[in-house]
Amino acid sequence: MKLKAGIIGCGSIAKFRHAPEYKANPYIDEIVFYDRNPERAEILADQFAGSVAASLDDLITDPTIDIISDCSSNEFHPINSVKALLAGKHVLCEKPIALTIEGAEQIVQAQKTSSKKLMIDHNQRFTRAHQKARQLIENKELGEVLTFKTSFGHAGPERWGINKTKSTWFFSKERSGLGVAGDLGIHKIDLLHYLLNDGINQVSAFQGSLDKTGITGEPIEVCDNLVCTLKTAGGRIGTASFSWTYYGEEDNSTIIYLTGGIIKIYHDKDYPLLVIEKDGSIAKYQLETIQTNDDQTNSGVIDSFVDSVLHNKKPAVTGEDALVSLKVLLGIVKAAETATVVQVNQSTAKLETKNV
């Protein structure tokens, strides 16, 4: 069976990740592109032997299109993904699922109403090093998790975005909303939930616009750095750092400290996974390197999404998964803005400040 894919938004994420991965998938017959800037859509259609939709509605209502990637900017996800789901399309939505809990809940409800597949592009779950680390933790091969630290930083979205300038939408409060937290931080929150199989329910944080400036030379409207402390329902504690000002090299590492040793993920250039036991013995795993802005490799996201549609399987990252991570991230941002500790209650939409 062959599927026809549509892509909403023809920026860098579509150009370097979604389009080439759809093109490489043997079950995708054709790709249809739409962008508010028709020229961008035409460029990608030429590059990937696809076609261009004249309007967003034309793309969403096209009866020959089976699946849609929502690669629009963050503020449009609750509009575009909801429309696509309710039009009977399976949807792969870029992260974060939305900028608000209400927006995310609208997308999740549209999935339930339509019974179509909804997957969110939290791609760190798909690397072999992260999957192996999860297996080690789940099997308790190094005992119980005690603490953790994770980091995700690079030189900034203006070096990645389609126009490569300070006018990037990532710097806009209205469009990106959450700055580096929504761009990079959301990945690590989802990853921690995946690795630990434990929900984060208490957070504190500091954030700032430390170096990035917009086209006027003024500091950007959103944070370019955020550092937070996290506590899980199971009592594990850790730290996370997200940055757009790691100018020397990208850092996408995670370290898990357990009662029987340490798991280091993407911390060593030669060995993506190191397992250091309590007695000092080291197991080195030569798995694939993680995808970076400068090294675009197949993320596995498109293949997984297509497989879930073809075989009627639950997507690897559901809308509910993404909503859980978004609540934590919004709690982190609130903690930074109010200089408080925030309690994240997953059963409600409330984020409560807490005295400790």
Secondary structure, DSSP 4 states (H G I P E B T S, - for coil): --EEEEEE--SHHIIIIIHHHHHH-TTEEEEEEE-SSHHHHHHHHHHTT-EE-SSHHHHHH-TT--EEEE-S-GGGHHHHHHHHHHTT-EEEEPSSS-SSHHHHHHHHHHHHHHT--EEE--GGGGSHHHHHHHHHHHTTTT--EEEEEEEEE-S-GGGTSTT-STT-GGG-TTTTSSHHIIIIIHHHHHHHHHHH---EEEEEEEEE--S-B-TTSSBPSS-SEEEEEEEETTS-EEEEEEES---S--B--EEEEETTEEEEES-SSS-SEEEEETTS-EEEE--PPPP-SSS----SHHHHHHHHHHTT---SS-HHHHHHHHHHHHHHHHHHHHTSEEEE-TTSS-EEEE--
